[in-house]
Amino acid sequence: MEQQERRYSEMSRHELQQEIANLKEKARKAEQLGIVNEFAVLERKALMAQAYLMNPEDYKSGGIYAIEGDPGVFFKVDYLNGVFAWGYRLGGEGQEEALPISLLTPDKK
């Protein structure tokens, strides 16, 4: 019988760190094997788990943050819901979206 996966929100800090390391190792292997789709999914899961290690209070409504892995693109936060920042990309189409806070870094200008 397959063990049911636990939600990241139910995991301890240590369990999250182990999960991130495990996902990154699996992603590295998928990348080496050229399995692009699996690599992308595992990378996204690791970013999600990482968000649960961060403090949502470090991110503010109205704040503008750089998007990790997307140079020159900034995200304006309208509000936070758990570990997700809801808002839109500056210079984009104004489409509201949610990003895990682990993708956002303060603009260092």
Protein Blocks (a to p, Z undefined) as FASTA:
>chain_A
ZZddddfklpcfklmmmmmmmmmmmmmmmmmnopaklmmmmmmmmmmmmmmmpcfklpce
hiacddehighiacddfbdehjaccdddehiaopacdddfklpccdfZZ
